[in-house]
Amino acid sequence: MAENGSVPFWWIVVFLLLALGAGIGSVFLTGGSIFIALPGLLL
């Protein structure tokens, strides 16, 4: 794949998918309380 700048495009796609999956997983694990899950993820 062609790289634009210094970050490969697939890196951005993988990062977004992981972030999305983590967000959805946090919502399900906390029963929909994202505000309780965020401090746990940051720490």
KETORFI-314092 format. One record per residue (C-alpha): residue in three letters; x, y, z; chain; residue number from 1. Coordinates in nm, 2 decimals, always signed. Layout:
REC rest      u      v      w kette  nr
REC  ala      X      Y      Z     A NUM
...
***
This chain:
REC rest      u      v      w kette  nr
REC  met  +0.00  +0.00  +0.00     A   1
REC  ala  +0.11  +0.36  -0.06     A   2
REC  glu  +0.21  +0.56  +0.24     A   3
REC  asn  +0.11  +0.92  +0.28     A   4
REC  gly  +0.36  +1.11  +0.49     A   5
REC  ser  +0.51  +0.90  +0.77     A   6
REC  val  +0.20  +0.71  +0.88     A   7
REC  pro  +0.08  +0.42  +0.67     A   8
REC  phe  -0.30  +0.43  +0.59     A   9
REC  trp  -0.36  +0.08  +0.73     A  10
REC  trp  -0.21  +0.19  +1.06     A  11
REC  ile  -0.49  +0.45  +1.09     A  12
REC  val  -0.75  +0.19  +1.00     A  13
REC  val  -0.63  -0.06  +1.25     A  14
REC  phe  -0.61  +0.21  +1.52     A  15
REC  leu  -0.97  +0.32  +1.45     A  16
REC  leu  -1.10  -0.03  +1.46     A  17
REC  leu  -0.93  -0.10  +1.79     A  18
REC  ala  -1.06  +0.22  +1.94     A  19
REC  leu  -1.41  +0.14  +1.82     A  20
REC  gly  -1.39  -0.21  +1.95     A  21
REC  ala  -1.26  -0.09  +2.29     A  22
REC  gly  -1.54  +0.17  +2.31     A  23
REC  ile  -1.81  -0.08  +2.23     A  24
REC  gly  -1.66  -0.34  +2.47     A  25
REC  ser  -1.65  -0.08  +2.75     A  26
REC  val  -2.01  +0.01  +2.70     A  27
REC  phe  -2.12  -0.35  +2.71     A  28
REC  leu  -1.91  -0.43  +3.01     A  29
REC  thr  -2.03  -0.14  +3.21     A  30
REC  gly  -2.39  -0.17  +3.11     A  31
REC  gly  -2.38  +0.15  +2.91     A  32
REC  ser  -2.19  +0.37  +3.16     A  33
REC  ile  -1.91  +0.50  +2.94     A  34
REC  phe  -1.82  +0.76  +3.20     A  35
REC  ile  -1.73  +0.49  +3.45     A  36
REC  ala  -1.53  +0.30  +3.19     A  37
REC  leu  -1.32  +0.59  +3.07     A  38
REC  pro  -1.11  +0.64  +3.38     A  39
REC  gly  -1.04  +0.27  +3.39     A  40
REC  leu  -0.91  +0.27  +3.03     A  41
REC  leu  -0.70  +0.58  +3.08     A  42
REC  leu  -0.54  +0.44  +3.40     A  43
***
